[in-house]
Amino acid sequence: MFLRSLVLLTAFIFTAGCGNMGNLSVTQIKEKIKASDEISKLTKTSDYAAMEKVYSKDLQVLVKSLDKDFALSMNTSITAALANAKANKEPASEVQVVLKTLTRVFYLALSKSLDSAEKTNDLNTKMAELQKAAAYNTAAGVPAQRRDKTVKPSPKLEEALTNAFSALEKSAQAGNKMEFMLQKKVIIDTLNKSYALSVLFEAEELIKARNKDPEFVKVKVAEGITYYKILQGAVVKNSPKSDEIIMNMLAGPAANYDENVLRSELNKGLGDVKLK
């Protein structure tokens, strides 16, 4: 009887711990990112069943937890995309939905850790949450690294993130709440800028190919829309009309894509985040 009770208690603790993804350690976060990287590698062999297995085993609980926290349906988007890929329904586009949605997952987890760090008055807890946020940034910040290479002149987004995380840690140790809030905003704004520039990048690639490669265009549409979903909440808050214009363009005919209009509406929707 005692052994059975112990087994049940252990199972309960494990399940509760998995359900509360705020309790992930930095090591566990790195394991989640490694699983996401494994899914990315599997796109090269088009092994969609293996991707599905990795996702359900290593990432789905985290995604569902964040869906609950932010009232989203990322898990539904990912599982539907994997099912479509397995059924050979636009697999090249669907895997991009999976990969970019996972970027969104890590971004939301990062922002949640930053919020937790800001709210607590316990320095050890604050520093632990900042370490988690920095770990999530290794995945959430990948688009920043890419846009540093594709945008000329380089916006130096990765450098801005590195400096902001360093300043954030110093402000936490010094108990400087105003500086902490400022550096937290720099991190979120810089990541949002990287995603907005990624929306523009995918649109630019689409425009170049829209009269030549319809299959490539479909992939660019999927990437652009999924990147935009990371930003959409902020855009809707600042400029609902801009969101309407952007979504009509991204989800509409390739012939209607206009980089200048897209850039202008992103600038309106992102407030302090300005794109050149």
BAFI-3210 file (N, C-alpha, C; in Angstrom, 3 decimals, decimal comma, padded with zeros to 6 digits):
// residues 276
n [1|2|3|4|5|6|7|8|9|10|11|12|13|14|15|16|17|18|19|20|21|22|23|24|25|26|27|28|29|30|31|32|33|34|35|36|37|38|39|40|41|42|43|44|45|46|47|48|49|50|51|52|53|54|55|56|57|58|59|60|61|62|63|64|65|66|67|68|69|70|71|72|73|74|75|76|77|78|79|80|81|82|83|84|85|86|87|88|89|90|91|92|93|94|95|96|97|98|99|100|101|102|103|104|105|106|107|108|109|110|111|112|113|114|115|116|117|118|119|120|121|122|123|124|125|126|127|128|129|130|131|132|133|134|135|136|137|138|139|140|141|142|143|144|145|146|147|148|149|150|151|152|153|154|155|156|157|158|159|160|161|162|163|164|165|166|167|168|169|170|171|172|173|174|175|176|177|178|179|180|181|182|183|184|185|186|187|188|189|190|191|192|193|194|195|196|197|198|199|200|201|202|203|204|205|206|207|208|209|210|211|212|213|214|215|216|217|218|219|220|221|222|223|224|225|226|227|228|229|230|231|232|233|234|235|236|237|238|239|240|241|242|243|244|245|246|247|248|249|250|251|252|253|254|255|256|257|258|259|260|261|262|263|264|265|266|267|268|269|270|271|272|273|274|275|276]
n.u [000,832|001,892|003,975|002,530|001,196|003,380|004,322|002,143|002,216|004,701|004,204|002,225|003,659|005,518|003,805|002,580|004,808|005,551|003,358|003,512|005,293|006,860|008,654|010,801|014,214|017,355|018,868|016,853|015,451|017,341|017,284|014,748|015,132|017,066|015,511|013,799|015,680|016,329|013,978|014,116|016,392|015,388|013,772|015,288|015,374|012,782|011,292|008,537|007,015|008,882|009,433|006,980|006,976|009,143|008,185|005,783|006,829|008,815|008,198|005,501|004,083|005,142|004,322|001,517|001,173|001,956|000,061|-002,189|-001,508|-001,362|-003,685|-003,784|-003,447|-001,282|-000,370|-002,365|-001,957|000,630|000,367|-001,550|-000,158|001,953|000,487|-000,592|001,776|002,673|000,670|001,339|000,483|001,223|003,897|006,398|005,702|004,237|006,081|007,539|005,685|005,598|008,275|008,574|006,514|007,470|009,580|008,083|007,004|009,293|009,918|007,685|007,953|010,345|009,572|007,765|009,434|010,960|008,963|008,350|010,772|010,810|008,696|009,298|010,781|012,852|016,219|017,704|015,751|015,038|017,435|017,636|015,412|016,189|018,350|016,990|015,500|017,583|018,496|016,294|016,472|018,461|017,174|014,885|016,147|017,334|016,307|017,182|019,948|020,023|018,870|020,714|022,613|021,353|020,149|021,046|022,476|023,830|021,547|022,475|021,271|021,681|023,854|022,662|020,826|022,552|023,912|021,758|020,800|023,006|023,053|020,597|020,951|022,840|021,332|019,422|020,949|021,766|019,438|017,979|015,119|013,894|015,829|015,915|013,349|013,604|015,674|014,522|012,443|013,968|014,966|012,588|011,587|013,692|013,693|011,124|011,560|013,332|011,639|009,762|011,408|011,965|009,490|009,360|011,614|010,826|008,708|010,027|011,560|009,488|008,345|010,385|010,242|007,651|006,606|007,826|008,233|005,941|005,680|007,739|006,872|004,600|005,791|007,123|004,945|003,812|005,912|006,123|003,561|003,505|005,669|004,652|002,536|003,725|004,072|001,583|-000,273|000,772|000,656|-002,108|-002,949|-001,762|-002,432|-005,111|-006,091|-003,775|-003,049|-005,131|-004,621|-002,056|-002,504|-004,357|-002,730|-000,602|-001,975|-003,178|-003,308|-000,186|000,507|-000,343|001,420|003,303|006,171|006,818|004,396|003,908|006,095|005,576|003,110|003,825|005,566|003,749|002,233|003,957|004,736|007,160|009,140|011,030|011,380|013,746]
n.v [-001,200|001,222|001,476|001,681|004,095|005,791|005,611|006,736|009,323|010,203|010,170|012,129|014,417|014,578|015,021|017,422|019,086|019,059|020,302|022,893|024,994|027,073|026,235|025,110|024,282|025,847|023,948|022,177|023,883|024,228|021,664|021,641|023,476|022,130|020,006|021,387|022,209|019,714|019,027|020,930|020,001|017,608|018,412|018,378|015,768|015,273|013,816|013,546|012,131|011,546|014,132|014,769|012,982|013,871|016,395|015,832|014,414|016,044|018,802|019,517|019,772|022,117|023,971|023,783|024,705|027,399|028,207|028,158|030,125|032,447|032,488|031,265|029,282|027,688|025,042|023,669|024,766|023,810|020,978|020,561|021,473|019,615|017,293|017,866|018,019|015,357|014,187|014,988|017,500|020,433|020,302|021,684|024,297|023,874|022,867|025,124|026,659|025,208|025,530|028,344|028,890|027,641|029,345|031,493|030,342|030,121|032,805|033,803|032,349|033,409|036,109|035,723|034,810|037,120|038,838|037,547|037,852|040,611|041,033|039,777|040,268|038,961|038,442|036,159|034,590|036,376|036,552|033,916|033,718|035,503|034,145|032,030|033,423|034,348|031,909|031,043|032,987|032,148|030,702|032,223|034,477|033,890|034,812|037,475|037,238|036,359|038,495|040,463|039,757|039,906|042,401|045,604|048,721|046,628|046,019|045,364|043,736|041,449|042,229|044,313|042,873|041,284|043,268|044,413|042,307|041,993|044,506|044,357|042,352|043,609|045,771|044,435|043,325|045,658|046,636|048,478|049,474|051,029|051,096|048,394|047,940|049,466|048,128|045,645|046,341|047,097|044,617|043,189|044,919|044,814|042,122|042,046|043,792|042,258|040,228|041,653|042,651|040,226|039,485|041,393|040,584|038,043|038,859|040,408|038,421|036,908|038,741|038,958|036,461|036,039|035,923|033,767|031,376|029,608|027,686|028,253|030,759|030,112|029,029|031,268|032,887|031,413|031,564|034,355|035,060|033,517|034,516|037,092|036,677|036,559|039,197|040,263|040,810|043,130|044,930|045,051|046,245|048,802|049,789|048,916|049,099|048,933|046,290|045,001|045,768|044,664|041,869|041,350|041,761|039,862|037,426|037,493|037,661|037,104|039,075|041,393|042,129|044,608|046,060|048,594|049,561|047,566|047,884|050,481|050,118|048,267|049,852|051,721|050,058|049,042|050,908|052,195|050,759|051,061|050,639|050,945]
n.w [000,000|000,864|-001,009|-003,381|-002,942|-002,847|-005,463|-006,826|-005,766|-006,704|-009,445|-009,555|-008,742|-010,835|-013,036|-012,276|-012,213|-014,901|-015,956|-014,996|-016,501|-015,782|-013,980|-015,221|-015,482|-016,426|-017,762|-018,601|-020,301|-022,306|-023,320|-024,477|-026,514|-027,952|-028,863|-030,573|-032,457|-033,457|-034,782|-036,801|-038,195|-039,140|-041,181|-043,432|-044,275|-044,632|-042,770|-041,453|-039,615|-037,656|-036,795|-035,645|-033,546|-031,973|-031,312|-029,838|-027,708|-026,510|-026,608|-026,637|-024,190|-023,077|-025,034|-024,871|-022,276|-022,505|-024,364|-022,744|-020,858|-022,445|-023,880|-026,478|-029,525|-030,316|-030,181|-031,588|-034,129|-034,703|-034,541|-036,525|-038,768|-038,878|-039,336|-041,859|-043,336|-043,142|-044,623|-047,086|-047,900|-049,028|-047,795|-047,589|-046,949|-044,605|-042,720|-042,207|-040,873|-038,507|-037,541|-037,297|-035,540|-033,281|-032,721|-031,859|-029,549|-027,879|-027,658|-026,248|-023,890|-022,993|-022,573|-020,533|-018,474|-018,091|-017,147|-014,742|-013,417|-013,098|-011,347|-008,909|-005,660|-004,617|-004,881|-005,691|-006,950|-008,951|-010,457|-011,297|-012,985|-014,951|-016,033|-017,187|-019,112|-020,735|-021,678|-023,194|-025,118|-026,835|-028,729|-029,404|-030,313|-032,738|-035,305|-035,111|-035,387|-038,033|-039,468|-038,981|-040,792|-043,278|-043,602|-044,717|-043,907|-041,271|-038,623|-036,153|-034,175|-032,589|-031,037|-029,619|-028,081|-026,521|-025,052|-023,681|-022,080|-020,417|-019,133|-017,905|-016,001|-014,349|-013,422|-011,957|-009,894|-008,692|-007,765|-009,197|-010,288|-012,320|-014,351|-014,862|-015,939|-018,259|-019,702|-020,027|-021,752|-023,960|-024,770|-025,488|-027,480|-029,334|-030,116|-031,240|-033,349|-034,842|-035,697|-037,165|-039,204|-040,320|-041,345|-043,373|-044,849|-045,803|-047,384|-049,297|-050,557|-051,615|-053,434|-055,326|-056,493|-057,361|-059,950|-061,000|-059,472|-058,125|-056,046|-054,266|-053,515|-051,999|-049,730|-048,731|-048,090|-045,978|-044,100|-043,691|-042,654|-040,307|-038,858|-038,534|-036,798|-034,312|-033,713|-033,894|-031,813|-030,573|-032,705|-033,255|-030,903|-031,055|-033,598|-035,053|-037,676|-039,199|-038,720|-040,059|-042,722|-043,096|-042,680|-044,724|-046,908|-046,523|-046,529|-048,922|-052,599|-054,285|-056,068|-054,924|-052,970|-051,377|-050,571|-049,479|-048,426|-046,550|-044,804|-043,854|-042,501|-040,559|-039,082|-038,056|-036,449|-034,533|-032,696|-030,650|-031,886|-034,653|-038,125|-040,681]
ca.u [000,000|002,804|004,692|001,582|000,978|004,604|004,338|001,136|002,705|005,773|003,566|001,555|004,688|006,069|002,799|002,424|006,014|005,507|002,293|003,952|006,538|007,683|009,636|011,884|015,574|018,086|019,214|015,645|015,177|018,280|016,787|013,626|015,697|017,702|014,434|013,383|016,746|016,210|012,880|014,646|017,275|014,572|013,151|016,165|015,049|011,313|010,772|007,503|006,613|009,895|009,194|005,790|007,375|009,967|007,318|004,870|007,605|009,704|007,817|004,060|003,632|005,524|003,467|000,173|001,234|001,973|-001,267|-003,088|-001,103|-001,560|-004,949|-003,426|-003,677|-000,063|-000,317|-003,250|-001,274|001,769|-000,087|-002,215|000,888|002,648|-000,440|-000,639|003,057|002,656|-000,284|001,891|-000,270|002,127|004,822|007,450|005,112|003,779|007,197|007,915|004,717|006,065|009,527|008,369|005,666|008,358|010,252|007,099|006,939|010,453|009,786|006,694|008,549|011,321|008,870|007,175|010,522|011,285|007,885|008,523|011,946|010,453|007,708|009,814|011,738|013,923|017,292|018,049|014,690|015,151|018,577|017,308|014,498|016,969|019,116|016,040|015,206|018,765|018,513|015,261|016,900|019,305|016,271|014,041|016,984|017,933|016,001|018,030|021,233|019,842|018,619|021,987|023,372|020,638|019,765|022,201|023,535|023,385|020,899|023,196|020,252|022,259|024,666|021,723|020,286|023,626|024,138|020,577|020,777|024,061|022,588|019,458|021,514|023,456|020,276|018,797|021,861|021,824|018,104|017,513|013,897|013,649|016,769|015,474|012,209|014,108|016,414|013,529|011,770|014,930|015,006|011,339|011,529|014,698|013,169|010,015|012,145|013,890|010,527|009,200|012,344|011,825|008,284|009,770|012,540|010,061|007,938|010,974|011,873|008,288|008,194|011,383|009,935|006,210|006,279|008,700|008,267|004,760|005,869|008,573|005,999|003,762|006,632|007,361|003,687|003,707|006,917|005,775|002,384|003,819|006,472|003,801|001,695|004,461|003,931|000,226|-000,912|001,255|000,152|-003,546|-003,081|-001,338|-003,068|-005,935|-006,187|-002,527|-003,157|-006,038|-003,911|-000,956|-003,029|-004,939|-001,628|000,139|-002,827|-003,797|-002,542|001,208|000,583|-000,696|002,469|003,972|007,121|006,751|003,170|004,111|007,025|004,877|002,090|004,539|006,043|002,596|001,728|004,925|005,006|008,541|010,033|011,013|012,129|014,205]
ca.v [000,000|002,372|001,572|002,176|005,517|006,500|005,670|007,708|010,652|010,535|010,470|013,424|015,465|014,684|015,634|018,826|019,806|019,233|021,235|024,237|025,122|028,105|025,573|024,539|024,752|026,245|022,700|021,689|024,806|023,875|020,415|022,018|024,111|021,048|019,280|022,239|022,107|018,389|019,130|021,685|019,107|016,571|018,939|018,053|014,410|015,214|012,758|014,248|011,287|011,752|015,476|014,657|012,251|014,777|017,451|015,333|013,937|017,016|020,212|019,779|020,226|023,529|024,754|023,818|025,561|028,785|028,448|028,456|031,399|033,580|032,284|031,042|027,924|027,304|023,588|023,299|025,149|022,919|019,606|020,573|021,604|018,328|016,344|018,207|017,630|013,894|013,843|015,563|018,694|021,590|020,050|022,704|025,434|023,476|022,749|026,482|027,037|024,560|026,124|029,738|028,874|027,312|030,607|032,231|029,661|030,507|034,238|033,972|031,820|034,431|037,277|035,314|034,806|038,520|039,349|036,951|038,491|041,982|041,041|039,278|041,091|038,075|038,556|034,844|034,229|037,298|036,163|032,621|033,980|036,143|033,074|031,309|034,285|034,323|030,594|031,072|033,906|031,464|030,275|033,357|035,489|033,443|035,751|038,663|036,884|036,278|039,822|041,187|039,379|040,197|043,815|046,488|048,276|045,709|046,672|044,936|043,300|040,504|043,031|045,030|041,899|040,925|044,408|044,616|041,251|042,318|045,655|043,895|041,634|044,600|046,560|043,556|043,236|046,975|046,991|049,640|049,010|051,795|050,604|047,037|048,071|049,991|047,095|044,633|046,868|047,026|043,221|042,875|045,728|044,320|040,868|042,387|044,361|041,151|039,503|042,540|042,615|038,907|039,580|042,142|039,760|037,024|039,560|040,766|037,193|036,557|039,677|038,599|035,170|035,825|035,630|032,687|030,138|029,605|026,847|029,050|031,826|029,538|028,901|032,622|033,321|030,723|032,122|035,732|035,101|032,941|035,532|038,223|036,314|036,888|040,637|040,722|041,382|044,503|045,745|045,252|047,195|050,145|050,244|047,832|049,246|048,413|044,828|044,603|045,950|043,691|040,518|041,251|041,627|038,610|036,280|037,723|037,290|037,555|040,289|042,555|042,421|045,891|046,169|049,914|049,610|046,654|048,537|051,612|049,649|047,678|050,977|052,272|049,093|048,635|051,979|052,667|049,964|051,666|049,965|051,900]
ca.w [000,000|000,945|-002,278|-004,383|-002,654|-003,219|-006,927|-007,232|-005,391|-007,644|-010,728|-009,411|-008,716|-012,187|-013,894|-011,879|-012,628|-016,345|-016,276|-014,646|-017,238|-015,170|-013,133|-016,017|-015,213|-017,636|-018,454|-019,270|-021,403|-023,377|-023,907|-025,340|-027,704|-028,701|-029,542|-031,684|-033,467|-034,064|-035,747|-037,940|-038,952|-039,779|-042,402|-044,562|-044,735|-044,751|-041,894|-040,701|-038,485|-036,614|-036,255|-034,801|-032,341|-031,163|-030,790|-028,803|-026,562|-025,864|-026,685|-026,623|-022,868|-022,976|-025,929|-024,290|-021,091|-022,967|-024,943|-021,623|-020,255|-023,347|-024,609|-027,875|-030,034|-031,031|-030,290|-032,695|-035,377|-034,934|-034,817|-037,833|-039,787|-038,967|-039,969|-043,281|-043,936|-043,255|-045,681|-048,310|-048,258|-048,926|-046,678|-047,471|-046,239|-043,271|-041,769|-041,811|-039,835|-037,274|-037,063|-036,877|-034,345|-032,159|-032,382|-031,055|-028,251|-027,068|-027,390|-025,181|-022,657|-022,586|-022,034|-019,253|-017,491|-017,790|-016,289|-013,410|-012,815|-012,721|-010,257|-007,633|-004,910|-004,166|-005,866|-006,233|-007,894|-010,082|-011,280|-011,906|-014,100|-016,015|-016,678|-018,040|-020,259|-021,605|-022,330|-024,238|-026,167|-027,819|-029,809|-029,804|-030,933|-034,006|-036,387|-034,975|-035,998|-039,489|-040,043|-038,930|-041,987|-044,526|-043,686|-044,895|-042,994|-040,228|-037,475|-034,941|-033,218|-031,628|-030,115|-028,747|-027,129|-025,590|-024,154|-022,833|-021,065|-019,461|-018,349|-017,105|-014,854|-013,458|-012,779|-010,957|-008,747|-008,045|-007,283|-009,956|-010,955|-013,548|-015,360|-015,185|-016,844|-019,526|-020,420|-020,408|-022,946|-025,067|-025,223|-026,181|-028,703|-030,281|-030,665|-032,134|-034,564|-035,634|-036,322|-038,186|-040,333|-040,934|-042,177|-044,566|-045,623|-046,521|-048,415|-050,357|-051,288|-052,377|-054,550|-056,338|-057,125|-057,556|-061,349|-061,477|-058,682|-057,251|-054,859|-053,364|-053,021|-050,932|-048,533|-048,210|-047,470|-044,684|-043,186|-043,367|-041,781|-038,996|-038,162|-038,167|-035,655|-033,086|-033,504|-034,189|-030,628|-030,391|-033,815|-033,024|-029,785|-031,458|-034,839|-035,613|-039,133|-039,765|-038,679|-041,143|-043,999|-043,153|-042,858|-046,067|-047,854|-046,346|-046,854|-050,221|-053,792|-054,310|-056,883|-054,098|-051,980|-051,572|-049,465|-048,855|-047,618|-045,425|-043,873|-043,256|-041,558|-039,421|-038,273|-037,334|-035,485|-033,516|-031,735|-030,505|-032,736|-035,976|-039,185|-041,689]
c.u [000,872|003,508|003,786|001,345|002,180|004,687|003,358|001,583|003,792|005,202|002,886|002,559|005,263|005,099|002,627|003,609|006,034|004,460|002,690|005,306|007,392|008,772|010,766|013,220|016,224|018,473|018,019|015,257|016,081|017,862|015,616|014,138|016,395|016,664|013,927|014,403|016,686|015,085|013,352|015,539|016,483|013,864|013,983|015,872|013,547|010,708|009,743|007,006|007,591|009,741|008,037|006,129|008,191|009,092|006,452|005,617|008,268|009,191|006,341|003,553|003,958|004,589|002,061|000,118|001,197|000,668|-002,255|-002,783|-001,487|-002,841|-004,709|-003,742|-002,475|000,036|-001,183|-002,592|-000,150|001,311|-000,790|-001,190|001,643|001,773|-000,533|000,642|003,117|001,750|000,130|001,054|000,605|003,158|005,895|006,949|004,780|004,931|007,686|006,951|005,156|007,273|009,329|007,447|006,494|009,204|009,345|006,982|008,079|010,441|008,813|007,221|009,574|010,615|008,229|008,240|010,929|010,226|008,033|009,692|011,613|009,559|008,292|010,785|012,910|015,017|017,648|017,026|014,775|016,279|018,323|016,389|015,227|017,825|018,224|015,725|016,364|018,866|017,486|015,690|017,794|018,472|015,447|014,838|017,631|017,570|016,820|019,393|021,127|019,657|019,853|022,805|022,692|020,280|021,028|021,773|022,967|022,733|021,536|022,234|020,826|023,104|023,774|021,140|021,323|023,850|022,973|020,488|021,836|023,630|021,424|019,941|022,123|022,395|019,554|019,653|021,929|020,476|017,519|016,305|013,622|014,556|016,386|014,327|012,653|014,783|015,509|012,810|012,688|014,965|013,760|011,241|012,502|014,248|012,018|010,517|012,706|012,786|009,872|010,097|012,288|010,569|008,630|010,686|011,780|009,231|008,827|011,321|010,691|008,153|009,167|010,960|008,491|005,800|007,053|008,509|007,099|004,916|006,714|007,745|005,124|004,539|006,855|006,111|003,558|004,684|006,542|004,609|002,727|004,734|005,573|002,939|002,391|004,213|002,488|-000,466|-000,518|000,706|-001,328|-003,767|-002,791|-002,089|-003,860|-006,040|-004,935|-002,548|-004,028|-005,339|-002,821|-001,483|-003,664|-003,853|-000,965|-000,673|-003,461|-002,921|-001,124|001,363|000,319|000,361|003,176|004,866|007,014|005,524|003,335|005,012|006,326|003,872|002,720|005,055|004,909|002,176|002,666|005,369|006,445|009,528|009,948|011,918|012,529|013,589]
c.v [001,257|002,595|002,148|003,675|006,354|006,667|006,723|009,133|011,115|010,929|011,828|014,576|015,685|015,420|017,109|019,654|020,064|020,262|022,670|024,492|026,276|027,517|024,918|025,135|025,182|025,013|022,156|022,579|024,488|022,587|020,691|022,627|023,080|020,240|020,073|022,196|020,764|018,376|019,865|020,810|018,060|017,082|018,586|016,674|014,212|014,082|013,378|013,446|011,454|013,129|015,446|013,992|013,141|015,849|016,954|014,921|015,075|018,456|020,504|020,301|021,708|024,396|024,881|024,725|027,037|029,153|028,858|029,825|032,598|033,480|032,164|029,602|027,458|025,795|023,101|023,606|024,179|021,516|019,526|020,651|020,292|017,281|016,606|017,793|016,120|013,444|014,411|016,731|019,919|021,420|021,120|023,935|025,078|023,349|024,129|027,041|026,462|025,299|027,552|029,826|028,512|028,521|031,454|031,647|030,125|032,003|034,486|033,458|032,803|035,617|036,959|035,291|036,225|039,146|038,829|037,588|039,896|042,014|040,644|040,262|040,270|038,030|037,215|034,387|035,084|036,873|034,828|032,814|034,650|035,123|032,259|032,118|034,283|032,997|030,548|031,953|033,237|030,917|031,446|034,409|035,089|034,372|037,039|038,421|036,887|037,652|040,705|040,932|039,819|041,664|044,671|047,943|047,413|046,467|046,315|044,542|042,368|041,243|043,778|044,100|041,528|042,034|044,605|043,553|041,517|043,467|045,273|043,196|042,612|045,415|045,742|043,493|044,549|047,397|048,210|049,235|049,739|051,321|049,195|047,089|048,535|048,896|045,934|045,064|046,813|045,608|042,877|043,637|045,216|043,009|041,144|042,988|043,258|040,376|040,348|042,576|041,274|038,840|040,294|041,320|038,722|037,660|039,943|039,553|036,766|037,440|039,342|037,373|035,029|035,530|034,437|031,358|030,096|028,763|027,567|030,164|031,324|029,419|030,270|033,191|032,717|031,309|033,534|035,833|034,591|033,862|036,671|037,913|036,593|038,344|041,104|041,373|042,831|045,421|046,055|046,299|048,626|050,684|049,103|047,895|048,701|046,894|044,325|044,678|044,891|042,289|040,329|041,077|040,261|037,392|036,393|037,292|037,864|038,858|041,549|042,906|043,721|046,128|047,505|050,061|048,749|047,282|049,677|051,162|048,952|048,776|051,593|051,346|048,768|049,764|052,451|051,920|050,507|050,906|051,009|051,554]
c.w [000,000|-000,389|-003,364|-004,193|-003,074|-004,731|-007,427|-006,930|-006,349|-008,993|-010,696|-009,468|-010,108|-013,108|-013,576|-012,333|-014,112|-016,738|-016,003|-015,281|-016,727|-014,307|-013,924|-015,590|-016,524|-018,446|-019,219|-020,447|-022,589|-024,071|-024,849|-026,641|-028,583|-029,474|-030,742|-032,818|-034,191|-035,096|-036,995|-038,820|-039,727|-041,029|-043,632|-045,137|-044,905|-043,931|-040,944|-039,505|-037,323|-035,974|-035,268|-033,474|-031,411|-030,523|-029,641|-027,539|-025,792|-025,790|-026,437|-025,280|-022,666|-023,807|-025,359|-023,064|-021,480|-023,658|-023,856|-021,028|-021,115|-024,178|-026,115|-028,283|-030,854|-031,199|-031,443|-034,033|-035,714|-035,296|-036,166|-038,956|-039,970|-039,646|-041,469|-043,994|-044,145|-044,394|-047,033|-048,835|-047,988|-047,804|-046,498|-046,715|-044,800|-042,272|-041,330|-040,767|-038,494|-036,709|-036,556|-035,665|-033,119|-031,758|-031,499|-029,643|-027,351|-026,744|-026,232|-023,846|-022,103|-021,932|-020,690|-018,152|-017,110|-016,888|-014,860|-012,677|-012,326|-011,478|-008,904|-006,984|-004,386|-005,234|-006,488|-007,266|-009,145|-011,019|-011,981|-013,111|-015,264|-016,756|-017,612|-019,298|-021,251|-022,347|-023,452|-025,408|-027,203|-028,972|-030,327|-030,568|-032,246|-035,169|-036,317|-035,616|-037,521|-040,120|-039,956|-040,191|-043,283|-044,699|-043,758|-044,740|-041,871|-039,073|-036,135|-033,814|-032,156|-030,591|-029,125|-027,690|-026,075|-024,569|-023,186|-021,743|-019,991|-018,544|-017,436|-015,841|-013,848|-012,720|-011,717|-009,701|-007,972|-007,467|-007,969|-010,812|-012,267|-014,674|-015,796|-016,195|-018,225|-020,336|-020,837|-021,687|-024,161|-025,640|-026,028|-027,498|-029,759|-030,913|-031,627|-033,442|-035,451|-036,342|-037,410|-039,423|-041,048|-041,796|-043,481|-045,459|-046,444|-047,630|-049,596|-051,215|-052,156|-053,617|-055,679|-057,145|-057,591|-058,993|-061,895|-060,760|-057,694|-055,989|-053,809|-052,728|-051,878|-049,621|-047,899|-047,533|-046,075|-043,671|-042,740|-042,402|-040,389|-038,192|-037,676|-036,948|-034,318|-032,702|-033,443|-032,998|-030,410|-031,475|-033,628|-031,939|-030,229|-032,666|-035,476|-037,137|-039,816|-039,788|-039,817|-042,496|-044,162|-043,423|-044,228|-047,119|-047,746|-046,770|-048,236|-051,385|-053,762|-055,079|-056,063|-053,052|-052,349|-050,357|-048,739|-047,958|-046,373|-044,368|-043,126|-042,197|-040,350|-038,496|-037,451|-036,192|-034,345|-032,592|-031,749|-031,400|-034,157|-036,940|-040,210|-043,037]
res [m|f|l|r|s|l|v|l|l|t|a|f|i|f|t|a|g|c|g|n|m|g|n|l|s|v|t|q|i|k|e|k|i|k|a|s|d|e|i|s|k|l|t|k|t|s|d|y|a|a|m|e|k|v|y|s|k|d|l|q|v|l|v|k|s|l|d|k|d|f|a|l|s|m|n|t|s|i|t|a|a|l|a|n|a|k|a|n|k|e|p|a|s|e|v|q|v|v|l|k|t|l|t|r|v|f|y|l|a|l|s|k|s|l|d|s|a|e|k|t|n|d|l|n|t|k|m|a|e|l|q|k|a|a|a|y|n|t|a|a|g|v|p|a|q|r|r|d|k|t|v|k|p|s|p|k|l|e|e|a|l|t|n|a|f|s|a|l|e|k|s|a|q|a|g|n|k|m|e|f|m|l|q|k|k|v|i|i|d|t|l|n|k|s|y|a|l|s|v|l|f|e|a|e|e|l|i|k|a|r|n|k|d|p|e|f|v|k|v|k|v|a|e|g|i|t|y|y|k|i|l|q|g|a|v|v|k|n|s|p|k|s|d|e|i|i|m|n|m|l|a|g|p|a|a|n|y|d|e|n|v|l|r|s|e|l|n|k|g|l|g|d|v|k|l|k]
***
